[in-house]
Amino acid sequence: MKKKITVIGSGGTALAAAVTFTANGHEVTLTDTPEHQKVFDDIEGKGGILLRGNGVRGQVRPSVISTDVHGSVKGSGIVIVSTQAVRHEEIAKLIAGDVNEDQVIVIVPGNAGSLIFDRVFKEENVSDRPVLLELQGNLFPNRITGPAEVNSGAPLRKKRASAFPAKDTDLAIERLEGVLEIEKARNVFETTVNTPNIINHLVSTILNAAQIDKAGSKFGLFIDGLTPTVLKGLDVAYGEVESVLDKLGYFKMANPAEHLRKVADPDNHDFDVFRSLLGPDSLEHRYVTEDAPCAVSLLVSLADLVGVEVPFNKALLTIVSKLNGVDYYGVGRTIANFGLKGRTTEEIERYLNEGDV
């Protein structure tokens, strides 16, 4: 069944999503704020978005390309927020007056962003609250490689996801039928701590800092940076994540370092499109500025809550905070900053399931 979908964002995932859902027969509006007009001008100038790699390939133009976010959101049953997590509050405030209870807002990747949207909607007195769903990880690994061009490392697959509150997950799955195939997760903390980027990004960026300083924009993590020491660091980070997930009784993803070992293998040609992608180019890259406050901070906060030691991940946060002059944990997505300080694990579980404590 053809559905009306609005994709908010102008990065690689947003563009790849707009191509994929349009190619799958849906009516797609791609939108973002006027500061991103250049991206849309490039798409109009090229006659569409060129998607290379695995999955849907070719040049596709979404039905509508617009910087009118308000009008774009009002007419769609499905709204996909595909921006960096640090923009979640901005987007929630922007669309608060345009949403309704018949919609589902899909936050990609989630990073517990649904709690941000819920708080903002309450502050803005939104009476017709949409269903809030967030994905575990991204829709697909990808990178913009030129004006109106995106490389994708994998096709659209079944995704684990949870609503906030989790009691709404079944309704979200129903509304996304024919658009996204969803595997039900326990709650949004489980999906956030199970995203591969919580393992991959800080470790690989910090341990490659000297190389990144030298190479800048020419540095390619998957070609230059997956050394034995970096892969060992990924294993250490995963071991700490695994301990927290075990303590909470949460689902555990496979160690993402195993996939990266395959990517790093020069004799393995399955990931050529992915291996060639460049970045990160500095410690100010989103690998740090997004994942430190929006993913690793929650991991460390949950570890403290349940009494699990995560010294390696704490050290990563400390290092990047000192080098960038930002207290990522202090401003990050933590139990305290979600207003849950002093709550027991049982009370937090109820909050994630029911939407109240």
C-alpha positions as CSV (number, residue, x, y, z in Angstrom):
1,M,0.0,0.0,0.0
2,K,1.3,3.4,-1.0
3,K,2.0,5.6,2.0
4,K,2.9,9.3,2.5
5,I,6.3,9.6,4.2
6,T,8.2,12.7,5.2
7,V,11.9,12.3,5.7
8,I,13.5,15.1,7.8
9,G,17.2,15.5,7.2
10,S,19.7,16.3,4.5
11,G,22.6,13.9,5.3
12,G,23.4,10.6,3.8
13,T,20.8,8.5,5.6
14,A,18.0,11.0,4.8
15,L,18.9,11.0,1.1
16,A,19.3,7.2,0.9
17,A,16.0,6.8,2.7
18,A,14.2,9.2,0.4
19,V,15.5,7.2,-2.6
20,T,14.7,3.8,-1.1
21,F,11.2,4.6,0.0
22,T,10.4,6.4,-3.3
23,A,11.7,3.4,-5.3
24,N,9.6,1.1,-3.1
25,G,6.4,2.9,-4.4
26,H,5.7,5.4,-1.6
27,E,5.0,9.2,-1.9
28,V,8.1,10.7,-0.2
29,T,8.7,14.3,0.9
30,L,12.3,15.2,1.7
31,T,12.6,18.2,3.9
32,D,15.0,20.1,6.2
33,T,15.4,23.7,7.4
34,P,16.4,26.5,5.0
35,E,20.1,26.3,6.1
36,H,20.3,23.1,4.1
37,Q,18.9,24.5,0.9
38,K,22.2,23.9,-1.0
39,V,21.7,20.1,-0.6
40,F,18.2,20.4,-2.1
41,D,19.4,22.7,-4.9
42,D,22.0,20.0,-5.8
43,I,19.3,17.4,-6.0
44,E,17.1,19.6,-8.2
45,G,20.1,20.4,-10.4
46,K,21.0,16.8,-10.9
47,G,17.4,15.7,-11.4
48,G,17.4,13.4,-8.4
49,I,19.6,11.6,-5.9
50,L,22.1,9.0,-7.1
51,L,22.4,6.1,-4.8
52,R,25.3,3.7,-5.3
53,G,26.2,0.5,-3.5
54,N,24.2,-2.3,-2.1
55,G,20.4,-2.3,-2.2
56,V,18.4,0.1,-4.4
57,R,20.6,1.7,-7.0
58,G,20.2,4.5,-9.4
59,Q,18.9,8.0,-9.6
60,V,15.6,8.8,-8.0
61,R,13.8,12.0,-7.3
62,P,11.4,12.1,-4.3
63,S,7.9,13.4,-4.9
64,V,8.5,16.7,-3.0
65,I,11.7,18.4,-1.9
66,S,11.1,21.3,0.4
67,T,12.4,23.5,3.2
68,D,8.9,23.9,4.5
69,V,9.2,21.4,7.4
70,H,5.9,22.4,8.9
71,G,3.8,21.7,5.7
72,S,5.8,18.6,5.0
73,V,5.0,17.0,8.3
74,K,1.3,17.9,8.5
75,G,0.4,15.8,5.5
76,S,2.2,12.6,6.3
77,G,1.3,9.5,8.3
78,I,4.9,8.5,8.7
79,V,7.6,11.0,9.7
80,I,11.2,9.8,9.6
81,V,13.6,12.0,11.6
82,S,17.0,11.2,10.0
83,T,19.3,13.9,11.5
84,Q,22.2,13.8,13.8
85,A,21.0,13.0,17.4
86,V,22.2,16.4,18.6
87,R,19.4,18.0,16.5
88,H,16.6,16.0,18.1
89,E,15.5,18.9,20.4
90,E,15.6,21.4,17.6
91,I,13.5,19.1,15.3
92,A,11.0,18.3,18.1
93,K,10.4,22.0,18.8
94,L,10.1,22.7,15.1
95,I,7.4,20.2,14.4
96,A,5.5,20.2,17.7
97,G,2.7,22.3,16.3
98,D,2.3,20.1,13.2
99,V,2.1,16.5,14.6
100,N,-1.1,14.5,15.3
101,E,-2.1,11.3,17.0
102,D,-2.5,9.4,13.8
103,Q,1.2,9.7,12.9
104,V,4.2,7.6,13.8
105,I,7.6,9.5,14.1
106,V,10.5,7.2,13.4
107,I,13.8,8.5,14.9
108,V,16.8,7.1,13.0
109,P,19.1,6.3,14.7
110,G,17.3,6.5,18.0
111,N,19.9,7.2,20.7
112,A,17.0,7.6,23.2
113,G,15.8,10.6,21.2
114,S,12.2,9.6,21.8
115,L,12.6,10.8,25.4
116,I,13.7,14.2,24.0
117,F,10.7,14.4,21.7
118,D,8.3,13.3,24.5
119,R,9.7,16.0,26.8
120,V,9.5,18.7,24.2
121,F,5.9,17.8,23.1
122,K,4.8,18.0,26.8
123,E,6.5,21.4,27.2
124,E,4.8,22.6,24.0
125,N,1.4,21.2,25.2
126,V,1.0,18.9,22.3
127,S,-2.4,17.2,22.9
128,D,-2.5,15.0,19.8
129,R,0.7,13.0,20.6
130,P,2.0,10.9,17.8
131,V,3.6,7.5,18.3
132,L,7.3,7.7,18.9
133,L,9.5,4.9,17.6
134,E,13.3,4.7,17.4
135,L,15.5,2.3,15.6
136,Q,18.5,0.3,16.9
137,G,21.2,1.8,14.8
138,N,20.8,3.3,11.3
139,L,18.7,2.4,8.4
140,F,21.9,1.6,6.4
141,P,25.6,2.4,6.6
142,N,26.2,5.2,4.1
143,R,28.1,8.4,3.2
144,I,27.5,11.3,0.9
145,T,30.2,11.1,-1.8
146,G,29.3,14.2,-3.9
147,P,26.4,16.6,-4.6
148,A,23.2,14.6,-4.6
149,E,25.2,11.3,-4.4
150,V,25.2,8.7,-1.7
151,N,27.1,5.4,-1.3
152,S,25.3,2.7,0.7
153,G,27.0,-0.2,2.4
154,A,23.9,-2.4,2.8
155,P,20.3,-2.6,1.6
156,L,17.3,-1.9,3.8
157,R,16.7,-4.8,6.2
158,K,14.6,-5.8,9.1
159,K,15.3,-3.5,12.0
160,R,15.0,-3.8,15.8
161,A,13.1,-1.0,17.3
162,S,11.1,0.2,20.3
163,A,8.5,2.9,20.9
164,F,8.6,5.2,23.9
165,P,6.7,4.2,25.8
166,A,7.3,0.6,24.8
167,K,3.6,-0.2,25.1
168,D,3.1,1.6,21.8
169,T,5.6,-0.5,19.8
170,D,2.9,-2.8,18.4
171,L,0.9,0.2,17.2
172,A,4.0,1.7,15.5
173,I,4.7,-1.6,13.8
174,E,1.2,-1.7,12.5
175,R,1.5,1.8,11.0
176,L,4.8,1.0,9.4
177,E,3.5,-2.1,7.6
178,G,4.7,-2.2,4.0
179,V,7.4,0.5,4.8
180,L,9.7,-1.0,7.4
181,E,9.9,-4.5,8.8
182,I,10.4,-4.2,12.5
183,E,11.6,-6.7,15.2
184,K,10.2,-5.6,18.5
185,A,12.8,-4.6,21.1
186,R,12.3,-4.3,24.9
187,N,12.7,-0.5,25.2
188,V,14.6,2.5,23.9
189,F,17.5,2.1,26.3
190,E,18.0,-1.4,25.0
191,T,18.1,-0.2,21.4
192,T,20.5,2.7,22.2
193,V,23.1,0.6,24.0
194,N,22.9,-2.0,21.2
195,T,23.8,0.3,18.4
196,P,27.2,-0.6,16.8
197,N,28.3,3.0,16.8
198,I,28.5,3.0,20.6
199,I,31.4,0.6,20.1
200,N,32.9,1.7,16.8
201,H,33.1,5.5,16.7
202,L,34.9,6.8,19.8
203,V,37.4,3.9,19.9
204,S,38.4,4.2,16.3
205,T,38.6,8.0,16.3
206,I,40.6,8.4,19.5
207,L,43.1,5.6,18.7
208,N,43.6,7.0,15.2
209,A,43.9,10.6,16.3
210,A,47.5,11.1,15.2
211,Q,46.8,9.6,11.8
212,I,43.6,11.7,11.4
213,D,45.6,14.9,12.3
214,K,48.1,14.1,9.5
215,A,45.7,12.9,6.8
216,G,42.6,15.2,7.6
217,S,39.9,14.7,5.0
218,K,42.0,12.0,3.2
219,F,41.8,9.7,6.2
220,G,39.6,6.6,5.6
221,L,38.9,4.6,8.7
222,F,38.1,1.3,6.9
223,I,41.3,1.4,4.8
224,D,43.7,3.2,7.1
225,G,42.5,2.8,10.6
226,L,41.4,-0.7,11.4
227,T,44.7,-1.8,12.9
228,P,45.1,-4.7,15.3
229,T,45.3,-2.3,18.3
230,V,42.1,-0.5,17.1
231,L,40.3,-3.8,16.7
232,K,41.5,-4.9,20.2
233,G,40.1,-1.6,21.5
234,L,36.7,-2.4,19.9
235,D,36.7,-5.8,21.6
236,V,37.4,-4.1,25.0
237,A,34.6,-1.6,24.5
238,Y,32.2,-4.3,23.5
239,G,33.1,-6.4,26.5
240,E,32.0,-3.5,28.8
241,V,28.8,-3.0,26.8
242,E,28.1,-6.7,27.1
243,S,28.5,-6.6,30.9
244,V,26.0,-3.8,31.2
245,L,23.5,-5.5,28.9
246,D,23.8,-8.7,30.9
247,K,23.2,-6.9,34.1
248,L,20.1,-5.3,32.7
249,G,18.8,-8.5,31.1
250,Y,18.8,-6.8,27.7
251,F,19.3,-8.3,24.2
252,K,22.9,-8.3,23.1
253,M,24.0,-7.5,19.6
254,A,26.9,-9.4,18.0
255,N,30.3,-7.8,18.5
256,P,30.6,-5.2,15.6
257,A,34.3,-5.6,15.6
258,E,33.8,-9.0,13.9
259,H,32.2,-7.3,10.9
260,L,35.0,-4.7,10.9
261,R,37.6,-7.4,10.8
262,K,36.1,-8.5,7.5
263,V,36.0,-5.0,6.2
264,A,39.7,-4.6,7.1
265,D,40.6,-7.8,5.2
266,P,42.1,-6.7,1.9
267,D,41.2,-10.1,0.4
268,N,37.5,-9.7,1.3
269,H,35.7,-7.9,-1.6
270,D,32.1,-8.0,-0.2
271,F,32.5,-4.5,1.4
272,D,34.4,-2.5,-1.3
273,V,31.8,0.2,-1.4
274,F,31.9,0.6,2.4
275,R,35.7,0.2,2.7
276,S,36.3,3.2,0.4
277,L,34.4,5.7,2.4
278,L,36.4,8.5,4.0
279,G,36.3,9.9,7.5
280,P,36.5,10.9,10.3
281,D,38.5,14.0,9.5
282,S,39.0,15.4,13.0
283,L,38.0,14.9,16.7
284,E,35.2,17.4,15.9
285,H,33.6,14.8,13.6
286,R,30.1,13.5,14.4
287,Y,31.8,10.2,15.5
288,V,32.7,12.2,18.6
289,T,30.3,15.1,18.8
290,E,27.2,12.9,18.3
291,D,28.1,9.5,19.8
292,A,29.9,10.8,22.9
293,P,27.0,12.7,24.4
294,C,24.1,10.7,22.8
295,A,25.2,7.1,23.1
296,V,28.3,6.4,25.2
297,S,27.1,8.8,28.0
298,L,24.0,6.7,28.4
299,L,26.0,3.5,28.5
300,V,28.2,4.9,31.3
301,S,25.2,6.2,33.1
302,L,23.4,2.8,33.0
303,A,26.7,1.1,34.1
304,D,26.8,3.4,37.2
305,L,23.1,2.7,37.9
306,V,23.6,-1.1,37.9
307,G,27.1,-1.2,39.5
308,V,29.1,-2.4,36.5
309,E,32.6,-1.0,35.9
310,V,33.2,0.4,32.4
311,P,36.7,2.1,32.8
312,F,37.5,1.9,29.1
313,N,34.4,3.7,28.0
314,K,34.7,6.3,30.8
315,A,38.3,7.0,29.7
316,L,37.1,7.5,26.1
317,L,34.6,10.1,27.3
318,T,37.1,11.8,29.5
319,I,39.7,12.0,26.7
320,V,37.4,13.5,24.1
321,S,35.9,15.9,26.6
322,K,39.3,17.2,27.6
323,L,40.6,17.5,24.0
324,N,37.4,19.2,22.7
325,G,36.7,21.3,25.8
326,V,33.2,19.9,26.2
327,D,31.9,17.9,29.1
328,Y,30.1,15.3,27.0
329,Y,28.8,13.3,29.9
330,G,27.6,16.4,31.7
331,V,25.5,17.5,28.8
332,G,24.8,14.0,27.5
333,R,21.9,11.6,27.6
334,T,22.2,10.2,31.1
335,I,19.8,8.9,33.8
336,A,20.2,12.3,35.6
337,N,19.6,14.4,32.5
338,F,16.5,12.4,31.7
339,G,15.1,13.3,35.1
340,L,15.5,9.8,36.5
341,K,18.2,10.4,39.1
342,G,17.5,8.4,42.3
343,R,15.0,6.1,40.6
344,T,15.5,2.3,40.9
345,T,16.0,0.1,37.8
346,E,12.4,-1.1,38.3
347,E,11.0,2.4,38.3
348,I,13.1,3.3,35.2
349,E,11.8,0.1,33.5
350,R,8.2,1.1,34.2
351,Y,8.9,4.6,32.8
352,L,10.3,3.2,29.6
353,N,7.3,0.8,29.3
354,E,4.5,3.0,30.4
355,G,5.7,6.6,30.0
356,D,5.5,7.5,33.7
357,V,7.3,6.6,36.9
